[in-house]
Amino acid sequence: MPVFAAIGAVAGIASGIAGAAQASSANATSQANYEAQKKAAEEQARLTNEYNARVFEADKENYRRQREYEWTTAIKQWQYNSEVQDYQYLQTARQYLSSVENTQQQLTYNSIAAIQAQEQEQASFAEILNSAAFQREGMLIEQLQNEGRVALLQAGKSRTKAIQSTVAEQGRNAAILTASLVSAGLQSQRNMRDIEMGRYADDLKARNAMMIEPERLPDIPQPIKPPERVFVEPMKATAGFVPAPTQQSVFAPIVSGISAAAASAGQVDWGAKGGPKRWNN
């Protein structure tokens, strides 16, 4: 069947050509996909770098604004705290001056009250002395009157005894009066000391109630700027690795087709005129 062998040979060659064409097309498609993937990876890397750069600049700007805001706020807070401290000190100083004034008034009152008490005590003692003087004068008059009556009514030893009795009685009365005056004088001295002690206690109480003189607090330290933040630029993104496509051999199908055609042709014995004489089965 020489015709079929020839057809098989032609078909083998045609199949090889078709396979080569298919391999070439597949290679072209793979290369196109490879180029598209590389371009997409490079575009993605470019977009990522642009985005990272914008984010980096935005972070620096946000940090600058936040730092400026915090510094301005710290300065305002420091100024406010300083004003509050000064105001509180002035208020305390006013209260202290008022306390000093009240204490001085209380001390003056205590002094006047003590003086008045002492004058009253001295007046009371003076009344006692005046009363004693009147009593002495009355006792002297009474003694003279008694002696006169005794002199008129009695004579001799009886009169002498009567006079001695009268004198003795007057002496006793005078001694009693003197003792009373001494006791009154001692009591007056004790009263004067009590008045002074009472004044001292009142003065001490007034001074203890007085406020302690306020002291101005140290100035509030000014705020200090913290160290600036160190920024690290983002790492540059690179295109991801895209493996090169595996290329199919274009010549292998042709070689295979030629080999198939040669095998088919080898089954026919060609004559001198170019026609087959027999079919090798």
trRosetta pair geometry for C-beta under 8 A, 3 or more apart (Angstrom, degrees):
i j d omega theta_ij theta_ji phi_ij phi_ji
1 4 4.3 6 141 25 114 117
1 5 6.5 136 102 -21 73 87
1 279 5.7 69 16 -121 47 155
2 5 5.4 -56 -150 36 38 114
2 6 6.3 39 154 -21 70 103
2 268 4.7 87 -126 -121 92 125
2 276 4.0 -177 -95 27 151 158
2 279 6.2 -133 -52 -84 72 97
3 6 5.8 -56 -154 35 32 110
3 7 6.3 31 149 -19 66 106
4 7 5.5 -51 -145 37 35 112
4 8 6.2 39 153 -23 66 103
5 8 5.6 -51 -149 34 31 113
5 9 6.5 33 152 -21 63 102
5 264 4.9 164 -167 172 70 87
5 265 6.7 128 155 -94 106 31
5 267 5.0 -146 -121 73 136 112
5 268 4.9 169 93 -42 154 113
5 279 7.5 -178 -26 -130 134 98
6 9 5.7 -52 -152 33 32 112
6 10 6.4 30 151 -16 65 104
6 264 7.5 167 -75 137 14 118
6 265 7.6 61 -101 -97 54 75
6 268 7.3 17 -54 -27 80 160
7 10 5.8 -56 -151 38 33 109
7 11 6.1 33 151 -21 67 108
8 11 5.5 -55 -144 38 31 112
8 12 6.3 36 154 -25 65 102
8 260 7.4 -116 157 153 89 95
8 261 7.5 168 120 -116 68 52
8 264 3.7 -172 98 -123 111 147
9 12 5.7 -50 -151 29 31 112
9 13 6.7 26 153 -14 63 102
9 260 7.5 172 -124 118 45 71
9 261 3.8 76 -161 -154 74 78
9 262 7.5 98 -130 -45 103 21
9 264 4.0 -151 -62 80 76 124
9 265 4.9 62 -96 -51 143 88
10 13 5.9 -56 -154 37 33 108
10 14 6.2 31 150 -18 67 108
10 261 7.1 89 -52 -120 20 112
11 14 5.5 -55 -144 40 33 112
11 15 6.0 37 154 -23 67 104
11 260 7.9 -74 93 123 77 127
11 261 8.0 169 60 -89 50 85
12 15 5.6 -52 -146 35 29 112
12 16 6.5 31 153 -20 63 103
12 256 7.9 -130 -174 128 93 65
12 257 4.7 152 153 -164 68 65
12 258 7.2 159 129 -66 109 10
12 259 7.5 -121 171 72 133 48
12 260 3.1 -161 -139 97 132 109
12 261 3.9 -163 75 -54 123 70
12 263 7.6 145 -89 43 167 93
12 264 6.2 -177 -10 -1 135 128
13 16 5.7 -53 -152 33 33 112
13 17 6.5 32 151 -18 66 103
13 257 4.8 110 -117 148 25 114
13 258 6.3 53 -103 -85 80 55
13 260 7.9 -152 -43 72 47 95
13 261 4.7 28 -45 -58 89 145
14 17 5.7 -53 -150 36 33 111
14 18 6.2 32 152 -18 67 106
14 257 7.0 -167 46 -156 28 138
15 18 5.6 -54 -145 39 32 111
15 19 6.2 33 154 -20 66 105
15 253 7.2 -126 133 -179 69 101
15 256 7.8 -75 109 104 104 100
15 257 4.9 175 74 -106 77 108
15 260 7.0 -7 58 57 127 153
16 19 5.6 -53 -146 37 30 110
16 20 6.3 32 154 -21 64 104
16 253 4.7 157 -153 142 56 72
16 254 4.2 100 158 -121 114 32
16 255 7.0 171 -145 32 131 24
16 256 5.6 173 -103 70 99 72
16 257 1.9 -114 -27 6 113 130
16 258 6.0 3 -31 -22 173 65
16 260 7.3 -178 -45 30 108 112
16 261 7.9 -76 -4 -17 129 112
17 20 5.7 -54 -150 34 31 111
17 21 6.4 30 151 -18 65 104
17 253 7.5 -140 -13 119 9 111
17 254 6.4 57 -78 -102 48 86
17 257 6.5 -68 -14 45 60 172
18 21 5.6 -54 -149 37 32 111
18 22 6.2 33 152 -19 66 105
18 253 7.3 -109 75 157 53 142
19 22 5.6 -53 -145 38 33 111
19 23 6.2 33 155 -20 66 105
19 252 7.5 -86 129 93 126 76
19 253 2.5 -164 98 -142 120 148
19 254 7.4 -155 71 -44 99 49
19 256 6.9 -13 60 57 160 122
19 257 6.9 179 25 -41 119 114
20 23 5.7 -53 -146 37 31 110
20 24 6.2 32 153 -20 65 106
20 250 4.8 64 -157 -178 86 74
20 251 6.8 37 -114 -88 115 25
20 252 7.9 161 -90 55 78 54
20 253 4.6 -150 -49 66 64 115
20 254 4.8 23 -54 -44 134 96
21 24 5.7 -54 -148 36 31 112
21 25 6.3 32 153 -19 64 105
22 25 5.7 -54 -148 37 31 111
22 26 6.2 31 153 -19 65 106
22 253 7.4 96 46 -46 98 167
23 26 5.6 -54 -145 38 31 111
23 27 6.2 33 153 -21 65 105
23 248 4.1 -130 -152 110 98 120
23 249 6.4 -36 -179 82 155 38
23 250 4.9 -175 95 -99 121 55
23 252 7.3 118 -69 48 167 97
23 253 6.1 -175 -12 -7 127 125
24 27 5.6 -53 -148 35 30 112
24 28 6.3 31 152 -20 63 105
24 250 5.0 49 -66 -111 88 119
25 28 5.7 -53 -148 35 31 111
25 29 6.4 31 153 -18 65 104
26 29 5.7 -53 -148 37 32 110
26 30 6.2 32 154 -18 66 106
26 248 5.4 30 84 17 125 137
27 30 5.7 -54 -145 38 31 111
27 31 6.2 31 156 -19 65 107
27 245 7.6 158 -145 109 57 127
27 247 4.9 43 -126 -143 113 84
27 248 5.6 -130 -60 39 95 82
27 250 7.2 -62 -4 -60 145 100
28 31 5.8 -55 -147 37 29 111
28 32 6.3 31 153 -21 64 105
29 32 5.7 -54 -148 35 31 111
29 33 6.3 30 154 -17 65 105
30 33 5.7 -54 -147 38 31 110
30 34 6.2 34 152 -22 65 106
30 245 3.4 165 163 165 115 162
30 246 7.4 -84 -174 55 159 48
30 247 7.1 -170 79 -94 141 57
31 34 5.4 -52 -146 35 32 115
31 35 6.3 31 154 -17 65 104
31 245 6.2 -121 -68 40 47 133
31 247 7.9 30 -58 -94 100 98
32 35 5.8 -54 -148 38 31 109
32 36 6.2 31 152 -20 65 107
33 36 5.6 -56 -146 38 32 112
33 37 6.2 32 155 -19 66 106
33 245 6.9 90 68 -64 103 137
34 37 5.8 -54 -147 37 28 110
34 38 6.4 29 154 -18 63 106
34 242 6.4 145 -156 138 71 121
34 244 6.1 43 -145 -138 147 51
34 245 4.9 -118 -53 -18 127 103
35 38 5.7 -54 -147 37 31 112
35 39 6.2 30 154 -18 65 107
36 39 5.7 -56 -147 39 29 110
36 40 6.2 30 153 -20 65 107
37 40 5.6 -53 -143 38 31 111
37 41 6.2 31 156 -19 65 105
37 242 4.5 151 119 -138 116 144
38 41 5.7 -54 -146 36 30 110
38 42 6.2 27 155 -16 64 107
38 239 6.8 53 -161 163 63 147
38 242 5.0 -131 -75 44 71 148
39 42 5.8 -55 -146 39 30 110
39 43 6.2 31 154 -20 65 107
40 43 5.6 -54 -145 38 30 112
40 44 6.2 33 154 -21 64 106
41 44 5.6 -52 -147 36 30 112
41 45 6.4 32 153 -19 63 104
41 239 3.9 91 128 -164 102 96
41 240 4.7 -119 -144 43 125 79
41 242 5.7 -154 -11 -40 149 117
42 45 5.6 -52 -148 36 32 112
42 46 6.4 34 152 -20 64 104
42 239 4.4 -27 -78 -81 58 136
43 46 5.6 -52 -148 35 33 113
43 47 6.3 31 154 -16 66 105
44 47 5.8 -54 -145 39 31 109
44 48 6.2 33 154 -21 65 107
44 237 7.9 -90 123 133 75 134
44 239 7.3 109 59 -119 90 71
44 240 7.6 -10 75 1 132 102
45 48 5.6 -53 -145 36 30 113
45 49 6.3 30 156 -19 64 106
45 237 4.6 -160 -146 116 76 96
45 238 5.6 -3 -136 -173 145 15
45 239 4.6 -96 -16 -68 141 59
45 240 7.7 -176 -58 -15 108 64
46 49 5.9 -56 -149 36 29 109
46 50 6.4 29 153 -18 64 106
47 50 5.7 -54 -147 37 32 112
47 51 6.2 31 154 -18 65 107
48 51 5.7 -57 -148 39 30 110
48 52 6.1 28 156 -18 66 108
48 237 4.1 -12 98 40 131 161
49 52 5.7 -53 -141 39 30 110
49 53 6.2 33 156 -22 64 106
49 236 5.8 16 -111 -144 118 73
49 237 5.3 -143 -58 37 81 94
50 53 5.7 -55 -148 35 29 112
50 54 6.5 27 154 -17 64 104
51 54 5.8 -55 -149 36 32 108
51 55 6.3 29 154 -16 66 107
52 55 5.6 -54 -144 40 32 111
52 56 6.1 37 153 -24 65 106
52 234 4.0 -115 172 83 125 159
52 237 7.0 144 -7 -15 143 110
53 56 5.6 -51 -146 34 30 114
53 57 6.5 26 156 -14 63 105
53 234 7.3 -124 -68 42 47 118
54 57 5.9 -56 -148 40 31 107
54 58 6.1 31 153 -19 65 109
55 58 5.6 -56 -144 39 31 112
55 59 6.2 35 155 -23 65 104
55 234 7.4 54 74 -35 108 145
56 59 5.8 -51 -148 32 28 112
56 60 6.6 26 153 -16 61 105
56 231 7.2 115 -166 175 92 126
56 233 6.2 40 -150 -136 154 62
56 234 5.5 -129 -64 -8 125 103
57 60 5.7 -54 -150 37 33 111
57 61 6.3 30 154 -16 66 107
58 61 5.7 -57 -145 40 32 109
58 62 6.1 32 156 -19 67 108
59 62 5.8 -54 -143 39 28 110
59 63 6.2 31 155 -20 63 107
59 231 7.1 145 106 -126 115 124
60 63 5.7 -54 -147 36 29 112
60 64 6.4 31 153 -21 64 105
60 231 5.8 -17 -88 -75 100 165
61 64 5.6 -51 -147 34 33 112
61 65 6.4 29 155 -15 65 105
62 65 5.8 -55 -146 39 31 108
62 66 6.1 29 156 -16 66 109
63 66 5.8 -57 -142 41 29 109
63 67 6.0 31 158 -22 65 109
63 229 5.7 -93 -165 44 145 138
63 231 7.7 -165 26 -69 160 117
64 67 5.8 -55 -145 36 26 111
64 68 6.3 25 156 -17 62 108
65 68 5.8 -56 -147 38 30 110
65 69 6.2 31 154 -20 65 107
66 69 5.6 -54 -145 37 31 112
66 70 6.2 29 157 -17 66 106
67 70 5.9 -55 -145 38 28 108
67 71 6.3 27 155 -18 63 108
67 225 7.9 53 -178 -153 104 104
67 228 7.5 20 -126 -120 159 78
67 229 8.0 -140 -69 2 130 104
68 71 5.8 -56 -146 37 29 110
68 72 6.3 29 156 -17 65 106
69 72 5.9 -56 -147 38 29 108
69 73 6.2 28 155 -17 64 109
70 73 5.6 -55 -145 39 30 112
70 74 6.2 34 154 -23 65 106
71 74 5.6 -52 -146 34 30 112
71 75 6.5 31 154 -19 64 103
71 223 7.4 176 -144 109 62 134
71 225 6.1 1 -107 -102 119 96
72 75 5.8 -54 -151 35 31 111
72 76 6.4 28 154 -15 65 107
73 76 5.8 -57 -148 39 31 109
73 77 6.1 31 155 -19 66 108
74 77 5.7 -55 -145 38 30 111
74 78 6.3 33 154 -21 64 106
74 223 3.9 82 153 -99 123 177
75 78 5.7 -54 -148 35 29 112
75 79 6.4 28 154 -17 64 106
75 223 6.4 -111 -70 35 53 125
76 79 5.7 -55 -148 37 32 110
76 80 6.2 32 153 -19 65 107
77 80 5.6 -54 -145 38 31 112
77 81 6.2 31 156 -18 66 107
77 223 7.8 70 66 -47 101 133
78 81 5.8 -54 -144 38 29 109
78 82 6.3 30 156 -20 63 107
78 220 6.2 -174 -154 112 80 122
78 222 6.0 67 -172 -132 158 54
78 223 5.4 -131 -49 -19 136 97
79 82 5.7 -55 -148 36 30 112
79 83 6.4 29 154 -18 64 106
80 83 5.8 -56 -149 37 31 110
80 84 6.3 31 153 -19 66 106
81 84 5.6 -52 -146 37 32 112
81 85 6.3 35 154 -21 65 105
81 220 5.2 80 112 -69 117 177
82 85 5.7 -52 -148 35 31 112
82 86 6.4 30 154 -17 64 104
82 219 7.0 13 -123 -156 108 80
82 220 5.3 -131 -78 33 80 119
83 86 5.8 -53 -148 37 32 110
83 87 6.2 33 153 -20 65 107
84 87 5.6 -55 -146 37 31 112
84 88 6.2 30 156 -18 65 106
85 88 5.9 -54 -146 37 29 109
85 89 6.4 30 154 -20 63 106
85 217 5.9 -96 -167 58 121 125
85 220 6.4 170 -12 -31 153 113
86 89 5.7 -56 -149 35 31 111
86 90 6.4 29 154 -18 66 105
87 90 5.8 -56 -149 36 31 109
87 91 6.3 30 153 -18 65 106
88 91 5.7 -53 -146 37 32 112
88 92 6.3 30 155 -17 65 106
89 92 5.8 -57 -148 39 31 109
89 93 6.2 33 152 -22 66 106
89 214 6.4 175 -150 132 71 136
89 216 5.4 40 -143 -114 148 75
89 217 7.0 -137 -75 11 120 86
90 93 5.5 -52 -144 36 32 113
90 94 6.4 35 154 -21 64 102
91 94 5.8 -51 -151 33 31 111
91 95 6.5 30 151 -16 63 105
92 95 5.6 -53 -149 38 35 112
92 96 6.3 38 151 -23 66 104
92 214 4.2 89 128 -66 122 162
93 96 5.5 -51 -147 34 33 114
93 97 6.5 33 154 -18 65 103
93 214 5.7 -107 -73 50 64 125
94 97 5.8 -53 -148 36 32 109
94 98 6.4 32 152 -17 64 106
95 98 5.6 -55 -148 39 32 113
95 99 6.3 35 151 -22 65 105
95 211 6.2 81 126 -31 94 170
96 99 5.5 -53 -148 35 32 113
96 100 6.4 35 152 -20 65 102
96 211 4.8 -120 -111 91 69 128
96 212 7.7 -61 -117 90 114 32
96 213 5.7 92 -165 -121 146 50
96 214 5.6 -137 -40 -3 143 94
97 100 5.6 -48 -147 34 33 113
97 101 6.4 35 152 -19 64 104
98 101 5.6 -53 -148 37 33 112
98 102 6.3 32 153 -18 66 105
99 102 5.7 -53 -146 38 32 110
99 103 6.3 34 153 -21 65 105
99 209 7.8 -151 -161 125 105 74
99 210 5.0 128 152 -151 108 67
99 211 4.0 126 36 9 171 101
100 103 5.7 -55 -148 36 30 112
100 104 6.4 31 153 -19 65 104
100 210 6.4 67 -88 -154 50 122
100 211 7.8 -75 -41 48 70 90
101 104 5.8 -53 -148 35 31 110
101 105 6.4 31 153 -17 64 105
102 105 5.6 -54 -149 37 32 112
102 106 6.3 33 152 -20 66 105
102 210 7.7 175 75 -104 93 82
103 106 5.6 -54 -147 36 32 111
103 107 6.3 33 153 -19 66 105
103 206 5.2 134 -143 157 76 99
103 207 6.3 83 -158 -95 129 48
103 209 7.2 174 -93 77 97 89
103 210 4.3 1 -67 -83 145 120
104 107 5.7 -52 -145 37 31 111
104 108 6.3 34 153 -20 64 105
105 108 5.7 -53 -148 36 31 112
105 109 6.3 33 152 -20 64 105
106 109 5.5 -52 -148 36 32 113
106 110 6.3 35 151 -21 65 104
106 202 7.5 -146 161 157 100 96
106 203 8.0 152 120 -114 96 49
106 206 4.0 -178 109 -128 137 138
107 110 5.5 -50 -146 35 32 113
107 111 6.4 34 154 -20 64 103
107 203 5.6 59 -118 -124 87 91
107 206 5.9 -167 -59 96 74 154
107 207 7.9 54 -72 -57 115 86
108 111 5.7 -53 -149 35 32 111
108 112 6.4 28 154 -15 66 106
109 112 5.9 -57 -147 39 31 108
109 113 6.0 30 155 -19 66 109
110 113 5.7 -56 -143 39 28 111
110 114 6.2 29 156 -20 64 107
110 199 5.2 126 164 -148 102 79
110 202 4.4 175 -118 105 128 127
110 203 5.4 -171 100 -64 164 78
110 206 7.0 -127 -27 -13 138 144
111 114 5.8 -55 -148 36 29 110
111 115 6.4 29 154 -19 64 106
111 199 6.9 79 -91 -155 42 128
112 115 5.7 -53 -148 36 32 112
112 116 6.3 31 155 -17 65 106
113 116 5.8 -55 -148 38 30 111
113 117 6.3 31 153 -20 64 107
113 199 7.3 171 81 -99 94 94
113 202 7.9 -14 66 72 136 171
114 117 5.6 -54 -146 37 32 111
114 118 6.2 31 154 -18 66 106
114 195 5.4 127 -149 162 80 98
114 196 6.8 79 -158 -94 130 44
114 198 7.2 171 -99 82 96 95
114 199 3.9 7 -77 -76 139 135
115 118 5.7 -56 -147 38 30 110
115 119 6.2 30 154 -18 65 105
116 119 5.7 -52 -145 37 31 111
116 120 6.3 32 154 -19 64 105
117 120 5.7 -54 -148 37 31 111
117 121 6.3 31 152 -19 64 105
117 195 4.5 179 109 -130 127 126
117 198 7.8 -15 71 68 172 136
118 121 5.5 -53 -146 37 33 111
118 122 6.2 33 154 -18 66 104
118 192 6.0 61 -124 -128 92 86
118 195 5.5 170 -66 114 79 161
119 122 5.6 -52 -145 39 32 110
119 123 6.2 34 153 -21 65 105
120 123 5.6 -52 -146 36 31 112
120 124 6.3 34 152 -21 64 103
121 124 5.6 -51 -148 34 33 112
121 125 6.4 29 154 -15 65 105
121 188 5.9 140 168 -152 102 83
121 191 4.9 179 -132 117 136 128
121 192 5.9 -178 108 -72 155 75
121 195 6.7 -122 -15 -34 146 144
122 125 5.7 -55 -146 40 32 109
122 126 6.1 37 152 -23 65 105
122 188 7.6 92 -94 -170 43 124
123 126 5.5 -51 -146 35 32 114
123 127 6.5 37 152 -22 63 101
124 127 5.7 -51 -154 31 32 113
124 128 6.7 34 147 -20 63 101
124 188 7.3 -177 87 -109 99 104
125 128 5.4 -48 -153 32 38 115
125 129 6.5 39 148 -18 67 102
125 184 6.5 150 -130 149 80 103
125 185 7.0 85 -152 -104 123 54
125 188 4.2 42 -84 -108 133 150
126 129 5.5 -52 -149 37 36 112
126 130 6.2 36 152 -19 67 104
127 130 5.6 -51 -144 38 32 111
127 131 6.1 34 154 -20 65 105
128 131 5.7 -55 -147 37 29 111
128 132 6.3 31 152 -20 64 106
128 181 7.0 152 142 -120 108 69
128 184 4.7 -161 162 171 159 156
128 188 7.9 -143 33 -56 144 128
129 132 5.6 -53 -147 36 31 112
129 133 6.4 35 152 -22 64 102
129 181 7.1 77 -102 -136 65 110
130 133 5.6 -51 -150 32 33 113
130 134 6.5 31 152 -16 64 102
131 134 5.7 -53 -152 37 34 109
131 135 6.3 36 149 -21 65 106
132 135 5.3 -53 -146 37 34 114
132 136 6.3 38 153 -21 67 102
132 177 5.8 135 -147 -179 95 106
132 180 7.2 -179 -100 91 116 109
132 181 5.2 52 -110 -81 163 115
133 136 5.7 -50 -148 34 32 111
133 137 6.4 31 152 -17 64 105
134 137 5.6 -54 -148 38 33 111
134 138 6.1 34 152 -19 66 106
135 138 5.6 -54 -146 38 31 111
135 139 6.1 33 154 -21 65 106
135 177 5.6 -177 112 -122 133 136
136 139 5.6 -53 -144 36 29 111
136 140 6.4 32 154 -21 63 104
136 174 7.1 66 -119 -119 86 88
136 177 6.5 166 -71 133 82 160
137 140 5.7 -52 -150 33 31 111
137 141 6.5 29 153 -16 64 105
138 141 5.8 -54 -148 37 33 109
138 142 6.1 32 153 -19 66 107
139 142 5.6 -53 -144 39 31 112
139 143 6.2 36 153 -25 64 104
139 170 5.8 133 171 -147 103 91
139 173 5.4 -174 -128 112 134 134
139 174 6.5 162 131 -71 158 81
139 177 7.4 -117 -25 -24 154 152
140 143 5.6 -52 -148 32 30 113
140 144 6.5 28 154 -16 64 103
140 170 8.0 90 -92 -160 40 132
141 144 5.9 -54 -151 37 32 109
141 145 6.2 30 152 -18 65 107
142 145 5.7 -55 -147 38 32 111
142 146 6.2 32 155 -20 66 107
142 170 7.4 173 90 -101 98 106
143 146 5.8 -56 -146 37 29 109
143 147 6.3 27 155 -17 64 107
143 166 6.4 133 -144 153 71 106
143 167 7.2 69 -153 -101 116 54
143 170 4.4 36 -93 -95 120 153
144 147 5.7 -55 -146 38 30 110
144 148 6.3 32 154 -21 65 106
145 148 5.7 -55 -150 35 31 111
145 149 6.4 28 155 -17 65 105
146 149 5.8 -54 -147 36 31 108
146 150 6.3 30 154 -18 65 106
146 166 4.4 173 124 -141 130 136
146 170 7.9 -170 46 -51 142 117
147 150 5.7 -54 -145 37 31 111
147 151 6.3 34 154 -22 65 105
147 163 5.8 54 -126 -126 86 92
147 166 5.9 -173 -69 98 71 154
147 167 8.0 52 -80 -59 111 83
148 151 5.7 -54 -148 34 31 111
148 152 6.5 24 157 -15 65 107
149 152 6.0 -59 -150 37 32 107
149 153 6.1 9 162 -5 68 116
150 153 6.3 -69 -138 46 27 97
150 154 5.7 -33 -174 34 68 113
150 159 5.8 131 155 -150 93 76
150 162 4.2 -178 -143 117 127 126
150 163 5.5 173 107 -69 151 71
150 166 6.4 -128 -26 -22 147 142
151 154 7.6 -71 -111 55 12 73
151 159 6.5 75 -107 -160 43 128
151 163 7.7 51 -61 -76 78 115
153 159 8.0 159 79 -101 64 94
154 158 4.5 -119 -169 109 124 105
154 159 3.8 169 107 -78 100 78
154 162 5.5 112 44 7 156 147
155 158 7.0 40 62 55 36 100
155 159 5.3 6 -109 -22 13 129
156 159 6.1 115 53 15 39 95
156 160 7.3 -76 132 -2 37 98
157 160 5.5 -56 -149 36 38 112
157 161 6.2 36 156 -18 70 105
158 161 5.9 -57 -150 38 30 109
158 162 6.3 31 153 -20 64 107
159 162 5.6 -55 -148 36 33 112
159 163 6.3 33 154 -20 67 103
160 163 5.8 -54 -149 34 31 108
160 164 6.4 31 153 -17 65 107
161 164 5.6 -53 -146 38 32 112
161 165 6.3 35 154 -21 65 105
162 165 5.7 -53 -150 34 31 113
162 166 6.4 32 152 -20 64 104
163 166 5.7 -54 -151 35 33 111
163 167 6.3 31 153 -19 67 105
164 167 5.7 -54 -145 37 31 110
164 168 6.2 33 155 -21 65 106
165 168 5.7 -54 -147 36 30 112
165 169 6.4 30 154 -19 64 105
166 169 5.8 -55 -151 35 31 111
166 170 6.4 27 153 -16 65 107
167 170 5.7 -57 -149 39 32 110
167 171 6.2 37 151 -23 66 105
168 171 5.5 -53 -149 34 32 114
168 172 6.5 34 153 -19 65 101
169 172 5.7 -52 -152 33 33 111
169 173 6.5 31 151 -16 65 105
170 173 5.6 -52 -148 38 34 112
170 174 6.2 36 151 -21 66 105
171 174 5.6 -53 -145 36 32 111
171 175 6.3 32 154 -20 65 104
172 175 5.7 -53 -148 35 31 111
172 176 6.4 31 153 -19 64 104
173 176 5.7 -53 -149 36 32 111
173 177 6.3 32 153 -19 65 106
174 177 5.6 -54 -148 37 32 112
174 178 6.2 34 153 -21 66 105
175 178 5.6 -52 -146 36 32 111
175 179 6.3 31 155 -18 65 105
176 179 5.8 -55 -148 37 30 110
176 180 6.3 32 152 -21 64 107
177 180 5.6 -54 -149 35 31 114
177 181 6.4 32 152 -20 65 103
178 181 5.7 -53 -150 35 32 110
178 182 6.4 32 152 -18 66 103
179 182 5.7 -51 -147 36 33 111
179 183 6.3 33 154 -17 65 106
180 183 5.8 -56 -148 39 30 111
180 184 6.2 31 153 -19 65 107
181 184 5.6 -54 -144 38 31 111
181 185 6.2 34 154 -22 65 104
182 185 5.7 -54 -149 35 30 112
182 186 6.5 28 154 -16 65 104
183 186 5.8 -54 -148 38 31 109
183 187 6.2 30 154 -17 65 108
184 187 5.6 -56 -145 40 31 112
184 188 6.2 36 153 -24 65 105
185 188 5.6 -52 -148 33 31 114
185 189 6.6 33 152 -19 63 102
186 189 5.7 -52 -152 34 34 112
186 190 6.5 34 150 -17 65 103
187 190 5.6 -52 -149 37 35 112
187 191 6.3 38 151 -21 66 104
188 191 5.5 -51 -148 35 33 114
188 192 6.5 36 151 -21 64 102
189 192 5.6 -51 -149 33 33 112
189 193 6.5 32 152 -17 65 103
190 193 5.7 -53 -149 37 34 110
190 194 6.3 37 151 -21 66 104
191 194 5.5 -51 -147 35 33 114
191 195 6.4 38 151 -23 64 101
192 195 5.6 -49 -151 31 33 114
192 196 6.6 31 150 -16 64 103
193 196 5.6 -54 -151 38 35 110
193 197 6.2 33 152 -17 68 107
194 197 5.6 -54 -143 40 32 110
194 198 6.1 35 155 -22 65 106
195 198 5.7 -54 -147 36 28 112
195 199 6.4 30 152 -19 62 105
196 199 5.6 -53 -149 36 32 111
196 200 6.3 34 152 -20 65 105
197 200 5.5 -50 -145 35 34 113
197 201 6.3 34 155 -18 66 104
198 201 5.8 -52 -147 36 31 110
198 202 6.3 29 154 -17 64 107
199 202 5.7 -57 -147 39 31 110
199 203 6.2 31 154 -20 66 106
200 203 5.7 -54 -146 37 29 111
200 204 6.2 30 154 -20 64 107
201 204 5.7 -53 -146 37 30 112
201 205 6.3 32 154 -19 64 106
202 205 5.7 -52 -147 36 31 112
202 206 6.4 32 153 -19 64 106
203 206 5.7 -56 -149 36 32 111
203 207 6.3 28 155 -16 67 106
204 207 5.9 -55 -145 38 31 108
204 208 6.2 30 156 -18 65 108
205 208 5.8 -55 -145 37 29 110
205 209 6.4 26 156 -18 63 108
206 209 5.8 -60 -150 36 30 109
206 210 6.9 43 149 -37 62 97
207 210 5.5 -40 -157 10 38 119
211 214 7.7 -13 146 -40 119 84
221 224 8.0 -26 147 -27 112 97
239 242 7.6 -42 148 -12 108 103
248 252 7.8 -100 168 34 80 125
249 252 3.8 77 97 -13 125 111
249 253 7.8 164 101 -8 85 71
250 253 7.4 -57 -176 29 37 98
250 254 7.4 23 141 -7 65 112
251 254 5.4 -61 -155 42 50 112
251 255 5.7 49 150 -23 81 104
252 255 5.7 -54 -143 38 30 108
252 256 6.1 31 156 -20 65 107
253 256 5.5 -55 -145 39 32 112
253 257 6.1 33 155 -21 67 104
254 257 5.7 -53 -148 36 31 110
254 258 6.2 30 153 -19 65 105
255 258 5.8 -54 -146 37 31 110
255 259 6.2 33 153 -21 65 105
256 259 5.6 -54 -149 35 31 112
256 260 6.4 31 152 -19 64 104
257 260 5.6 -53 -148 36 33 110
257 261 6.2 33 152 -19 66 105
258 261 5.5 -52 -147 37 33 111
258 262 6.2 34 152 -21 66 104
259 262 5.7 -52 -147 35 31 111
259 263 6.4 34 153 -21 63 104
260 263 5.7 -53 -150 33 32 112
260 264 6.5 30 152 -17 65 103
261 264 5.7 -55 -150 37 34 108
261 265 6.1 30 152 -18 67 108
262 265 5.6 -55 -143 40 32 110
262 266 6.2 40 155 -30 65 104
263 266 5.8 -50 -149 26 30 115
263 267 7.5 35 152 -25 57 98
264 267 6.2 -54 -168 19 37 113
265 268 6.3 -66 -164 34 47 103
267 279 6.9 16 150 -161 93 72
267 280 5.4 -143 -161 63 60 93
268 276 4.6 -72 -172 -106 103 130
268 279 6.8 -27 -106 -111 65 63
268 280 7.5 -146 -75 16 20 90
269 276 6.0 103 65 -151 54 77
269 277 5.4 -52 95 47 107 88
269 278 5.3 12 38 49 124 80
269 280 6.7 97 -31 -32 99 104
270 274 6.2 -22 -175 -153 111 35
270 275 7.0 150 -152 81 68 13
270 276 5.8 -52 -97 -87 49 60
270 277 7.9 105 -167 -3 10 81
271 274 6.8 -36 71 29 74 17
271 275 5.2 -10 36 63 115 66
271 276 6.8 164 -11 -116 88 8
271 277 5.0 100 -63 -44 106 102
276 279 7.1 49 156 -68 136 67
